[in-house]
Amino acid sequence: MAKRGGARQVGVSWRFHKTPGIFMNSLVPVADNSGAKLVRVIGIIGHTAKPVHREIPGASVGDMVVVSVVEGKPEVRKQILRAIVIRQRRPYRRPDGTWIAFEDNAW
């Protein structure tokens, strides 16, 4: 594990990490009233642009992703939108030490 501080460091050297639960090409239901029912993840905002061998970019609760609408009203289908992950099924640890997991994944 990396050191969490030092005498000569400037800024934050260690940031809290959440376990990713949603990956590229995942189909995820939508939790708002925009008219979209199901979306596919096509990008993750903030992930490195340079690919690493055998590494699939993942997103966790609070991350912004780029999605394509697969099912929904005709006027929103086939659109590329940005969304924020609000629930994930995979358990992750909060800063206070408690573990939390939801019943499903959702935007």
C-alpha positions as MATLAB code, in Angstrom:
seq = 'MAKRGGARQVGVSWRFHKTPGIFMNSLVPVADNSGAKLVRVIGIIGHTAKPVHREIPGASVGDMVVVSVVEGKPEVRKQILRAIVIRQRRPYRRPDGTWIAFEDNAW';
ca = [
       0.000    0.000    0.000;
       1.243    3.491   -0.797;
       2.311    5.875    1.908;
      -0.430    8.232    3.019;
       1.630   11.313    3.582;
       5.116   12.638    3.843;
       7.116   15.607    5.013;
       7.942   16.861    1.509;
       4.705   16.133   -0.319;
       2.352   18.768   -1.641;
      -1.376   18.046   -1.948;
      -3.187   14.804   -1.274;
      -1.046   11.717   -1.833;
      -3.694    9.115   -0.995;
      -7.337    9.096   -2.016;
     -10.137    6.832   -0.827;
     -10.801    4.031   -3.334;
     -14.182    2.420   -4.037;
     -14.478   -1.047   -5.523;
     -15.751   -0.772   -9.102;
     -18.973   -2.634   -9.746;
     -19.940   -1.538  -13.283;
     -17.680   -2.014  -16.286;
     -17.546   -1.151  -19.972;
     -20.346   -2.633  -22.117;
     -22.573   -3.270  -19.060;
     -26.339   -2.968  -19.515;
     -27.787   -0.997  -16.608;
     -31.382    0.093  -15.803;
     -32.134    3.805  -15.448;
     -33.550    5.242  -12.198;
     -34.864    8.621  -13.422;
     -37.822    9.843  -15.479;
     -35.928   10.816  -18.655;
     -37.712    8.185  -20.760;
     -34.731    5.827  -21.005;
     -35.221    2.345  -19.557;
     -31.914    0.572  -20.260;
     -28.474    1.996  -21.117;
     -25.102    0.548  -22.143;
     -21.858    1.902  -20.655;
     -19.521    3.033  -23.459;
     -17.025    5.146  -21.514;
     -15.902    6.149  -18.044;
     -15.076    9.789  -17.333;
     -11.789   10.269  -15.536;
     -10.298    6.914  -16.477;
      -6.909    7.031  -18.176;
      -7.115    7.388  -21.933;
      -4.129    5.084  -22.461;
      -5.310    1.471  -22.252;
      -3.488   -1.010  -20.049;
      -3.188   -4.631  -21.158;
      -6.166   -6.671  -19.902;
      -7.551   -3.859  -17.754;
     -11.240   -3.093  -18.173;
     -12.188    0.371  -16.899;
     -14.710    0.230  -14.055;
     -17.014    2.705  -12.330;
     -18.381    2.796   -8.806;
     -20.990    4.855   -6.940;
     -20.586    8.564   -7.699;
     -18.566    8.131  -10.921;
     -19.641    9.760  -14.170;
     -19.936    7.520  -17.227;
     -20.880    7.898  -20.897;
     -23.885    5.776  -21.864;
     -25.878    4.889  -24.946;
     -29.643    4.459  -24.580;
     -30.694    0.943  -25.666;
     -34.360    0.836  -24.578;
     -36.812    3.640  -23.917;
     -38.910    6.257  -25.668;
     -38.164    6.683  -29.392;
     -36.884   10.252  -28.963;
     -34.186    9.228  -26.455;
     -33.121    5.919  -28.018;
     -29.689    5.794  -29.727;
     -28.529    8.955  -27.915;
     -25.170    9.306  -26.206;
     -25.537   10.787  -22.713;
     -23.587   11.220  -19.494;
     -24.822    9.580  -16.303;
     -23.783    9.106  -12.676;
     -23.778    5.724  -10.955;
     -26.184    5.832   -7.972;
     -26.335    2.130   -6.980;
     -24.085   -0.862   -7.451;
     -24.615   -4.475   -6.500;
     -20.978   -5.148   -5.613;
     -20.201   -4.347   -1.944;
     -17.917   -1.402   -1.231;
     -16.548    0.097    1.947;
     -17.500    3.560    3.194;
     -14.887    5.838    4.825;
     -16.384    5.119    8.272;
     -15.675    1.391    7.841;
     -19.163    0.078    7.082;
     -19.840   -2.069    4.034;
     -22.785   -1.361    1.751;
     -24.305   -3.135   -1.245;
     -27.543   -2.503   -3.120;
     -30.015   -4.919   -4.658;
     -29.259   -3.810   -8.244;
     -27.151   -1.490  -10.361;
     -28.695    1.825  -11.458;
     -27.974    5.292  -12.847;
];
